[in-house]
Structure formats: structure tokens, C-alpha cells
Amino acid sequence: MDTWFAESLGLVAGTLTTLSYLPQVIQTYKSRSVKDISLKMYVLLALGVAMWIVYGAAMDSISVILANTVSLGLTVAILVMKLVFTQRPAKIHRHPPGPFHKGR
């Protein structure tokens, strides 16, 4: 397989798999809900992705390095939210009492 084609294929595949993290990052940020996110899973994922970056550097593969660097950033974002939002419960947005509120 041609090296240029292989790297191009790797960049497209890396872009697609990296973009798959965005919905989780956005949903977690908006909802502040991290109850169902596994801390152990994301720690292991971050370590594995970091190793892929080292592997990409060793193989001189820009597609592996770029995709996994962005993936690591998004994975770390989820990890940080897991740690921060676990300490602070999600805010419940309540509407102010209306004109017929009896003050109970």
C-alpha cells in the first residue's frame, strides 16, 4: 500500500474515531452528570491513548500521533469533568415561584 494513501486513510479514520468523543464531552459538560462514567475505564483509556502517541512517534506516523493527541485531550477533559463534577452535584434549575405560590 502506498505510504501517502495509508497515512491519508489513517487521518480519515483517526478523525472519525476522535470525533466520536465529542458527543460525550458535550453531553457531560452540559448535564454535569458523571454518575455513569467509569473513572477506571477513562484512566485506562487515557494511558492506552498516550501509548499510541508514543507508538506513532516511534513509527513516524503523523496520523497516529494527531488522532491520538486529540483523543487524549478529549479523554482528559472527560476525566477532569468526572473528578470535578463528582465533587459538586449537578445543579437543579428550578423556576422561581409564580404569582400563585403559597410559600409552602
Secondary structure, DSSP 8 states (H G I E B T S, - for coil): --HHHHHHHHHHHHHHHHHTTHHHHHHHHHH---TTS-HHHHHHHHHHHHHHHHHHHHHT-HHHHHHHHHHHHHHHHHHHHHHHHHHS----------TT----
